[in-house]
Amino acid sequence: MTDINTEPADSQLVDLRARAAAPQARATDCLALGQTLLQHAGRDKARQREALVALVRAYQLDPACESTLLHTIAQTAFIVRDWALVESATTLLLERNGEDANALIWRAAAVQQSNDFHTAERLLREAVRVVPGNPVALHKLALCIKEQARFAEAEALLRQVLVLSPDNVHALFDLSELEIRTGRFAEGWANYESRMAFGNDLNDAQHALAAISAHWQGESLEGKTLVVYGEQGNGDCLWAVRFLPLLAERARREGGRVIFGHDGPLRHLFERMLPADLPLETSLETQPDFHCGLMSLPLRFGVFDATGWGVPYLSAEPARAQVWREWVQAHTAGKPGNRKIGLVWNGNPDHIRDSRRSVPVEQLETLLTVPGVTWFALSPGRSETVAQWQAQGLEVVDLTHHFQSGFDDVAALLANLDLVVTIDSGPAHLAGALGVPTCLMIDHVSAWFWGDESRTTAWYDSIELFRQPEIGAWAPVLASVRERIETVRGA
């Protein structure tokens, strides 16, 4: 929560904005606006972008108006992911000083967006040379190498970072993901707890619960109440909710009580799978003795082997599934044997990996031209793309305007499909949790859920993995998925 005493007065901002927008505005006017907005922006991206516009205008009016202005522009552009501006600002900075470590790091981040990891790694190695033993430069280099699937090398660098800065929770978190990816769950889950120290990244539920209860470390629940809160993205919650019945069983055995604190589009889907004595609360109605994040349960239960965890554990609501069956049949009537396949080709553009995990629209024709298939778009907000496909005579249906009850409707649609083809996203986890046959198209590195090399995942028995052989290479993935689709028989 922002301290109201640090907020600039509305009248001050109105005055600064007016001065910066005036035809006779000076560089100092724009600079004052930009600095004030940045000072009070916190994590507000809109305010950061407004500040960036003002700072760029100040630089255009007088590049020498403030000695660190170009650095501030480059750093702010890096924060809001304005990669074109990062590149232009760091070009100027590196022309001034080719050994500017910050500029090298920011520029490396920008060139990675176009998958130019060779250049990014060269820039980061130069930064490490300029500031040897700097944990930030080494950490960025480790992540760049990780994105090239050189996991052992990345891990060695992260361990070096942790020697230099033992309290670096972000490096420890990145290390945990490498450990989990390779099945070293005992070490990985323990180090994954580092996310609890991320400060501003913590969610509201965790802040509220931490103020009134202790963090559960696995203590006895006898006579105690534990609230487990949902955390991170929808995919994470869908993956981890499978562990709640095990927790309910333990609380029952020890004479304690467990509540699941969760609200959002997954709520009703989860309520159906929870034991009767493990209620779901959407607000903090019960004051607990302990609290725990959903993603901490594998550690608390010692889930150090994924074997046996792949069976379905969620279900679609029967009445809703019947409604969706009728809608699906209405679009496949008169097409006997026609295969009904769901499709997710891109995700939330705000996701840090979305550009790498999403398949370019122009490459999907490989799949959409398979004869005897009716495709069902599973992601809302893509109607324009679907309309373009339909205009080309491709059999693609968009019923996402019927998604009125969050993931409950998505589950009901999935239950009526023969197959799901998806990128790494929430619907992938949902399909796996429902036991729907799924082709999961994943980028060269992908998330830790999917391991390193296997075509299958122990976490979901119904999911087949189709991995990029190299960064950005979707064509081989799509060709393999097409072959798989051709073997599917329509229901």
Secondary structure, DSSP 4 states (H G I P E B T S, - for coil): ---GGGSPPHHHHHHHHHHHHSTT--HHHHHHHHHHHHHTTTT-HHHHHHHHHHHHHHHHH-TTSSTTHHHHHHHHHHHHT-HHHHHHHHHHHHHH-TT-HHHHHHHHHHHHTTT-HHHHHHHHHHHHHHSTT-HHHHHHHHHHHHTTT-HHHHHHHHHHHHHH-TT-HHHHHHHHHHHHHTT-HHHHHHHHGGGGG-GGGS-HHHHHHHTTSEEP-S---TT-EEEEE--S-HHHHHHHGGGHHHHHHHHHHHT-EEEEE--STTHHHHHHHS-TTS-EESS--S--SEEEEGGGHHHHTT----TT--S------HHHHHHHHHHHHHHHTT-TT-EEEEEE----TTSTTHHHHSPPGGGTHHHHT-TTEEEEE-STT-HHHHHHHHHTT--EEE-GGG--STHHHHHHHHTT-SEEEEESSHHHHHHHHHT--EEEEE-SS--GGG-SS-SEETTEEEEEEEE-SSTT--HHHHHHHHHHHTTPPP-
